Amino acid sequence: MSDIPGLLDSIKLDKNSKIPMYMQLCNNIKEMIQQGILLPDFKLPSVRQFRDSLKINQVTVVSALKLLENEGYVYTKQGSGTFVSRSIPPASYNVSGDANPISDELYQQDDTFLISNGQIKIGANTVNFASATPTPDLFPVEDFRKVLDEVLERDRGNAFGYQDSQGFYPIRESILRILHKSNIATTPESIQIISGAQQGIDIISKALLAQGDYVVTESPTYTGALAVFKSRGAHIVDVEMLEDGPDLDIFEYNIKKYRPKLVYSIPSFQNPTGYSYSNRKRKEIINLSAKYDFYILEDDYVSDLDFENRNYLPLKAIDTHDRVIFIKSFSKIFMPGLRLGFMIVPSKLTNIILQAKHTTDISTSGLIQRAFDLYIREGYWDRHFKFMFNIYKERYLKITQALDSYLPAGVRFSRPGGGLNIWLNLPYGFPIETLIRQAASEDIVFAPGRIFYSSPHVQKLDNIRLSFASVYIEQIEDGIRKLCDMISRLGNSKGENRRIPLL
């Protein structure tokens, strides 16, 4: 099939079916790909074309396309559209009504969230255990206004011109002060300024990955990274994240089998689990990178939020082989809307990464770079970090104490000692969708664990992530108590009307 009208006419949706509309749309497209009706690199209709032709909700279309991308059937080119992948998974990937049980109605609840797009909608009274970014009342607006005014007075129009694609040199010097606390020794010449960690992951993928390449990731892991790798047409190889890091035997087996170009790692207070690599595993993975010739993309999510002084060293701090690409964003501590972060790039990759950055957005905002440089130099950053550290530590202690008090037997949670997330392990077969709905009716939102897995084959449907970055201290105990009551009730009712063998 080579025409969009023909494709749209071929899609059959049943609004009376128990299978959600987005799954029906996903399965229609998937079958045409599997049967060879839609060929590799065929451009799918736009969201608007699907919506208008099929008379369905735009969210339904986006959800279906996102699911197809997550499963490897399609890839997205920014600004160009969605295309059929050149290599597709086996036919067993088909989604049924039970495989990913979030219904269209849940996606479309205006007052809750749109998990399909990794976004949430928050009401004024929502107890937000879903977001891992600070609330606006914690933003240091007045202090940042002072440095903005100073930069505008000092640099005038120069602050608004194009900057060096690698970044404003003085801010690269200032970042060395921050890195010193992590025992990372580098130079301004090795630092690349980026517009947030997400852009950094995208730039690395653009520079290093081609269609069909392999990337090894922890499982579960950060959804934004998974989406980027899949958009490049890469194959994701999952290694289960244990409480002390990935199983190294399985990790090395996959490295030898697939020979990945890249390993994506969040070694400290991982998102979503909160787990951290042991020092032994950190050293061994560095050694394996040299042995098997791959690069490690280290996402330094929130290693500095170490509430129990565990003093984990970043992989980059022990990178004796120059194999680690280190990415850090300021969004979890500072003002996320400023979109500012940096990378430390191995010497062999400096030029190719710089080219990828230049073709992405030429340069990160010069005004923001100059202002943040001054913010660091004048001591504002250190003061604000200490303030945020204490806020987050207080919330961490509150949420772990509440879970200790109210969580029913049979439910375990991670106690990471830092970071922003708590990972709940619910009993096998627990009705997560029902919990999502009941919690939403009580204005409580959280992130279901399944969204952090690369495909339905590796999804575990009995986890949830609770973040405490965006929930106010006075909301935590009552929110956890209500959530635990729901978990207890649903856990008790799960066994009703079950079938048992006649022995």
C-alpha positions in Angstrom: 0.0 0.0 0.0 1.5 3.3 -1.0 -1.4 5.8 -0.5 -2.7 7.3 2.8 -6.4 7.3 1.8 -6.2 3.5 1.1 -4.6 2.9 4.5 -7.3 5.0 6.3 -10.1 3.1 4.5 -8.6 -0.2 5.5 -8.7 0.5 9.2 -11.7 -1.0 11.0 -12.6 0.1 14.5 -15.4 -1.2 16.7 -16.6 1.3 19.3 -18.6 -1.4 21.0 -15.5 -3.6 21.6 -14.1 -4.1 25.0 -10.6 -3.5 23.5 -9.8 0.2 23.9 -9.8 2.2 20.6 -6.1 3.1 20.8 -5.3 -0.7 21.0 -7.6 -1.4 18.0 -5.9 1.3 15.9 -2.5 0.0 17.0 -3.4 -3.6 16.1 -4.8 -2.6 12.7 -1.6 -0.8 11.7 0.6 -3.6 13.2 -1.2 -6.3 11.2 -0.7 -4.3 8.0 3.0 -4.0 8.8 3.4 -7.7 9.7 1.6 -8.8 6.4 3.8 -6.6 4.3 1.0 -4.3 3.3 2.8 -1.3 4.8 6.5 -1.4 3.7 9.6 -0.1 5.5 9.9 3.7 5.6 6.3 4.2 4.6 5.1 7.4 6.1 1.9 7.0 8.1 -0.9 9.6 8.1 -0.6 12.5 10.4 -2.4 12.6 13.8 -4.9 15.0 12.3 -5.5 12.8 9.3 -6.1 9.7 11.5 -8.4 11.8 13.8 -10.5 13.3 11.0 -10.8 10.2 8.9 -11.6 7.7 11.7 -13.6 10.2 13.8 -11.7 9.4 16.9 -10.0 11.4 19.7 -6.6 12.9 19.0 -5.3 11.4 22.3 -6.4 7.9 21.0 -4.2 8.4 17.8 -1.2 9.6 19.8 -1.5 6.7 22.2 -1.6 4.2 19.4 1.4 5.6 17.6 3.3 5.8 20.8 2.6 2.2 21.5 3.7 1.2 18.0 6.9 3.2 18.5 7.6 1.6 21.9 7.2 -1.9 20.4 9.5 -1.1 17.5 7.1 -1.1 14.6 7.5 2.6 13.7 10.0 5.4 14.2 9.5 9.1 14.4 11.5 11.8 12.6 11.2 15.1 14.4 9.3 17.5 12.2 8.8 14.9 9.4 6.3 12.4 10.8 6.0 8.7 11.7 7.4 5.9 9.5 7.3 2.1 9.4 10.5 0.6 10.8 12.9 -1.3 8.6 13.1 -4.2 11.0 10.1 -5.3 13.0 9.5 -7.5 16.0 8.0 -10.9 15.7 4.2 -11.2 15.3 3.8 -12.3 18.9 3.9 -8.6 19.9 0.2 -8.2 19.1 -1.6 -6.3 21.9 -4.8 -7.7 23.3 -7.3 -6.1 25.7 -5.3 -7.4 28.7 -1.7 -6.8 27.6 -1.5 -3.1 28.5 -4.7 -2.4 30.4 -5.1 1.3 30.4 -8.3 2.2 28.6 -9.1 5.2 26.4 -11.3 6.6 29.2 -8.4 6.7 31.6 -6.2 8.4 28.9 -8.9 11.0 28.4 -9.6 12.0 32.0 -8.9 15.7 31.8 -8.3 16.1 35.5 -5.8 13.2 35.9 -3.1 12.4 33.4 -2.0 11.3 30.0 0.4 8.6 30.7 0.6 7.7 27.0 2.6 10.8 26.4 4.6 10.8 29.7 2.6 13.8 30.9 0.2 14.5 33.7 -2.5 17.1 34.3 -2.6 18.3 37.9 -5.5 20.0 39.6 -5.2 22.5 42.4 -5.7 19.9 45.1 -3.9 16.9 43.5 -1.6 14.9 45.6 1.2 14.5 43.0 3.3 11.4 43.5 3.8 11.3 39.7 6.1 14.2 38.9 9.8 14.3 39.7 10.4 18.0 39.2 10.2 20.8 41.9 7.1 22.8 42.5 7.2 26.5 41.3 7.0 27.9 44.8 10.6 26.5 45.3 12.1 28.4 42.3 14.6 31.0 43.3 13.0 33.7 41.1 14.3 36.8 42.9 17.9 35.6 43.0 17.8 34.6 39.4 16.2 38.0 38.4 19.2 39.7 40.0 21.7 37.9 37.9 19.6 38.3 34.8 19.5 42.1 35.4 23.3 42.1 35.9 23.9 40.1 32.7 21.7 42.4 30.7 23.5 45.5 32.1 26.9 44.0 31.5 26.5 42.2 28.1 23.7 44.1 26.5 22.9 42.7 23.1 25.6 40.1 23.2 23.5 38.1 25.6 21.0 37.5 22.8 23.3 36.5 19.9 24.2 33.1 18.8 26.7 31.4 21.2 29.5 29.0 20.6 27.7 25.6 20.0 29.8 24.0 22.7 28.6 26.6 25.2 29.6 29.9 26.8 33.2 29.3 28.0 32.8 30.9 31.4 29.9 28.7 32.4 32.0 25.6 31.4 34.6 26.9 33.8 32.0 27.4 36.5 30.7 23.9 36.1 34.1 22.5 37.1 33.3 23.7 40.6 30.2 21.6 40.7 32.0 18.6 39.3 34.8 18.9 41.9 32.4 17.7 44.6 31.8 14.5 42.6 35.5 13.8 42.2 35.3 14.3 38.4 38.4 15.9 36.9 37.9 17.4 33.5 38.5 20.6 31.5 36.2 23.2 29.9 37.2 21.9 26.5 35.5 18.5 27.4 32.2 20.1 28.5 29.3 20.5 26.1 26.4 22.7 27.2 23.0 21.3 26.3 19.3 22.3 26.7 18.5 19.7 29.4 19.4 16.0 29.8 16.7 14.9 27.3 18.4 16.9 24.5 21.7 15.4 25.6 20.4 11.9 25.1 19.0 12.9 21.8 22.3 14.4 20.6 24.3 11.3 21.7 21.8 9.1 19.8 22.0 11.2 16.7 25.8 11.1 16.8 26.3 7.5 17.6 23.3 5.4 16.6 22.0 4.2 13.2 18.9 2.2 12.3 19.4 -1.3 13.6 22.1 -0.6 16.2 21.8 -2.1 19.7 21.6 -0.2 22.9 21.7 -1.9 26.3 19.6 -0.4 29.1 18.6 -1.1 32.6 15.1 -2.5 32.9 13.0 -0.6 34.0 14.5 2.8 33.1 13.8 6.4 32.1 11.0 6.5 29.5 12.5 9.6 27.7 15.7 7.7 26.9 13.7 4.7 25.6 11.7 6.9 23.3 14.9 8.6 21.9 16.6 5.3 21.2 13.5 3.9 19.4 13.1 7.0 17.4 16.6 6.3 16.0 15.5 2.8 15.0 17.8 1.2 17.6 17.1 -2.2 19.2 16.9 -2.1 23.0 18.4 -4.9 25.0 17.1 -5.0 28.5 19.0 -6.0 31.6 17.1 -6.3 34.8 18.0 -3.6 37.4 18.7 -5.3 40.7 19.0 -3.4 44.0 22.8 -3.2 43.5 22.8 -2.7 39.8 22.4 -5.0 36.8 23.3 -8.7 36.9 26.8 -8.5 35.5 26.8 -12.1 34.0 23.6 -11.3 32.0 25.0 -7.9 31.2 28.3 -9.3 29.8 26.4 -12.0 27.9 24.3 -9.4 26.2 27.3 -7.3 25.4 29.1 -10.2 23.7 25.9 -11.3 21.9 24.7 -7.9 20.5 27.9 -5.8 20.5 26.0 -2.5 21.4 27.4 0.9 20.5 26.0 2.3 23.7 25.0 1.3 27.2 22.5 3.7 28.9 23.0 3.8 32.7 21.6 5.7 35.7 24.0 4.3 38.3 22.9 6.4 41.3 19.3 6.6 42.7 18.1 5.3 39.4 14.8 6.4 37.8 12.4 4.8 38.5 13.6 2.3 41.1 15.9 4.5 43.2 18.4 1.6 43.2 22.2 2.3 43.0 25.1 0.3 41.6 27.5 -1.2 44.1 31.1 0.1 43.8 32.2 -3.3 42.5 29.7 -3.2 39.7 30.7 0.3 38.8 34.3 -0.7 38.3 33.4 -3.8 36.4 31.2 -2.1 33.9 33.9 0.5 33.2 36.3 -2.4 32.6 33.8 -4.1 30.3 33.4 -0.9 28.2 37.1 -1.1 27.3 37.1 -4.9 26.8 34.1 -4.8 24.4 34.5 -1.3 22.9 31.3 0.4 23.8 30.5 3.8 25.2 28.5 4.3 28.5 25.9 7.1 28.5 25.8 8.0 32.3 22.7 9.9 33.2 23.6 11.6 36.5 20.0 11.9 37.4 20.2 13.1 41.1 23.4 11.6 42.5 24.0 14.7 44.6 20.7 14.1 46.5 22.5 11.6 48.9 20.6 11.8 52.1 22.5 9.0 53.9 26.0 9.9 52.8 26.5 6.8 50.8 29.1 8.7 48.7 28.6 6.9 45.4 31.2 7.9 42.8 29.9 8.6 39.3 31.1 6.2 36.6 32.9 9.2 35.1 35.0 9.7 38.2 36.5 6.2 37.8 36.6 6.3 34.0 40.2 5.4 33.3 39.4 4.4 29.7 37.6 7.5 28.5 34.5 5.5 27.7 31.9 7.4 29.7 29.7 10.2 28.3 28.4 12.0 31.4 25.1 13.9 31.3 23.8 16.1 34.0 20.7 18.4 34.1 19.9 21.1 36.7 16.1 20.6 36.3 15.5 18.5 39.5 17.1 21.2 41.6 16.7 24.5 39.7 14.0 25.7 37.3 13.2 23.0 34.8 11.8 25.4 32.2 15.2 27.0 31.7 16.3 23.7 30.0 20.0 23.7 31.0 22.5 20.9 31.4 25.9 19.7 30.3 27.8 16.7 29.1 31.4 15.6 29.5 32.4 14.0 26.3 35.2 11.6 25.6 38.0 13.1 23.5 37.3 10.9 20.5 33.7 12.1 20.3 34.1 15.8 20.9 33.7 16.8 17.2 30.9 14.5 16.3 28.9 15.5 19.4 29.5 19.2 18.6 28.2 18.7 15.1 25.1 17.0 16.4 24.5 19.8 18.9 24.9 22.4 16.1 22.4 20.7 13.8 19.9 20.3 16.7 19.5 23.9 17.8 22.8 25.7 17.1 23.3 26.6 20.7 21.6 26.7 24.1 20.2 30.1 25.1 23.1 32.6 25.6 21.2 34.7 28.1 20.4 31.6 30.3 24.0 30.4 30.1 25.4 33.8 31.1 22.9 34.2 33.9 23.5 30.7 35.3 27.3 31.2 35.1 26.9 34.3 37.3 24.4 32.5 39.5 27.1 29.9 40.3 30.0 32.4 40.6 28.1 34.6 43.1 27.3 31.7 45.4 23.5 31.5 44.7 23.7 27.9 43.4 25.4 26.5 46.5 22.8 28.2 48.8 19.9 27.0 46.6 21.2 23.5 46.4 21.4 23.2 50.2 17.9 24.6 50.5 16.5 22.0 48.0 18.5 19.2 49.5 16.9 19.8 52.9 13.4 20.1 51.4 13.8 16.8 49.5 15.4 15.0 52.5 12.4 16.1 54.7 10.0 14.8 52.1 12.0 11.5 51.7 11.9 10.9 55.5 8.2 11.7 55.6 7.2 9.4 52.8 9.3 6.4 54.0 7.9 6.9 57.5 4.3 6.9 56.1 4.9 3.8 54.1 6.3 2.1 57.1 3.2 3.0 59.0 0.5 2.3 56.5 1.7 -0.1 53.8 0.0 -3.5 54.0 1.8 -6.8 54.4 3.1 -8.3 51.2 4.0 -5.0 49.6 7.7 -4.0 49.5 9.2 -0.6 48.7 12.8 0.6 48.0 14.6 2.6 50.6 17.2 4.2 48.4 18.7 6.7 50.8 18.5 9.5 48.2 17.1 10.6 44.9 13.5 11.5 44.3 11.7 8.2 43.8 10.3 5.2 45.8 9.6 2.0 43.9 6.7 -0.1 45.2 6.5 -3.8 44.5 2.9 -5.0 44.7 1.8 -8.6 44.7 1.8 -10.4 41.4 -1.4 -9.8 39.4 -2.4 -6.8 41.4 -5.1 -4.7 39.6 -3.0 -1.6 38.9 -5.6 -0.1 36.5 -8.2 -0.1 39.3 -5.8 1.5 41.7 -5.0 4.2 39.1 -8.7 5.0 38.8 -9.5 4.9 42.5 -6.5 7.1 43.3 -7.5 9.6 40.6 -10.9 9.8 42.1 -9.2 10.8 45.4 -7.0 13.4 43.5 -3.9 11.2 44.0 -1.7 10.5 41.0 1.4 8.3 40.6 3.4 6.6 37.7 2.5 3.0 36.9 5.6 0.9 36.6 4.8 -0.4 33.1 5.6 2.9 31.4 9.3 2.4 32.3 9.8 -0.8 30.3 10.8 -1.0 26.7 8.1 -3.4 25.5 5.3 -5.7 26.7 7.7 -8.6 26.7 9.6 -7.3 29.6 6.9 -5.3 31.4 6.1 -6.0 35.0 2.6 -4.9 35.8 3.0 -4.9 39.6 5.1 -1.9 40.3 4.4 1.8 40.8 6.7 4.7 41.2 6.1 7.3 43.9 8.0 10.6 43.5 8.2 13.1 46.3 9.6 16.1 44.4 6.2 17.7 43.6 4.2 16.7 46.6 3.9 19.1 49.6 5.1 17.9 53.0 1.6 18.4 54.5 0.0 16.2 51.8 2.4 13.2 52.1 1.1 11.3 55.1 -2.6 11.6 54.3 -1.9 10.8 50.6 0.1 7.7 51.5 -2.5 6.6 54.0 -5.3 6.8 51.4 -3.2 5.0 48.8 -2.3 2.2 51.2 -5.9 1.8 52.2 -6.8 1.3 48.5 -3.9 -1.1 48.0 -5.1 -3.1 51.0 -8.7 -3.3 49.9 -7.8 -4.2 46.3 -5.3 -6.8 47.6 -8.0 -8.4 49.7 -10.6 -8.4 46.9 -8.2 -9.7 44.3 -8.7 -13.3 45.5 -12.5 -13.2 45.5 -14.3 -15.6 43.0 -11.0 -17.3 42.1 -10.8 -20.8 40.7 -9.1 -23.5 42.8 -8.2 -27.1 41.9 -10.5 -29.9 43.2 -8.0 -32.0 45.1 
